């Protein structure tokens, strides 16, 4: 599933580019919110050890906390719009449900300037889904099989990455605390180290980073179920009804909407490998039957 070569055009608007730009904007705002939270943590550690400019740092931290909340709200809003576009796009590519000009204009009206430019300047050809057969329940299921397989693979990798990150940071913090308390004679320094360790652990839990591994694991499981169900219907002797195909897709879409976003950098890192694996799967007759 080649993200950078995807399209579906409506009145000179590249719908796939529009959707991708919305997701990228959502991820950017989310990343900026995380950065604000990290800076607040660093400022807290600095104040704990130095007590310099405590009032000024407290003001900066307050501004960053408010900014983080605003950025997360903006990210959530942009993601909701992008998920809506993706749902429409999947039905359009699968069973031919048209996306009206009114819907497109409403989306563009509230989109950031960069998103609008991305939607208008892209001339990419349509290769989002590998299947090029006529629209219908079978194509919807084949597209779902492909999409859910990609999501499953990427979510599994994010599960491992986020779990390892959380465990590593927590372990380093605890080990640092134990070693420091055993070798630091000054009570004030020991108290500062203990306070810093608690701040780091609270940051991991309050920021939701510990929970991320669990959420990505759930997404991987949901995608796996959607893929298995799509394959089951595709290989059944009796062709699936449109309502059956739509139900499976809707279940997958709901699971995807409530899961954390998959980072673009992870997709870029694994794109060539996964594209090759999927091509081999199709060539061997294991998918898209």
Protein Blocks (a to p, Z undefined) as FASTA:
>chain_A
ZZklgcddeehiafklmmmmmmmmmmmmmmmmmmmmmmmmmmmmmmmmnopaklmmmmmm
mmmmmmmmmmmmmmmmmmmmmmmmmmmmmmmmmnopacdfklmmmmmmmpcfklmmmmmm
pccdcfkbmblcdcdjklmmmmmmmmmmmmmmmmmmmmmmmmmmmmmmmmmmmmmmmmmm
mmmmblklmmmmmmmmmmmmmmmmmnommmmmmmmmmmmmmmmmmmmmmmmmmmpmbdcd
fklmmmmmmmmmmmmmmpccddfklmmmmmmmmmmmmmmmmmnopgoZZ
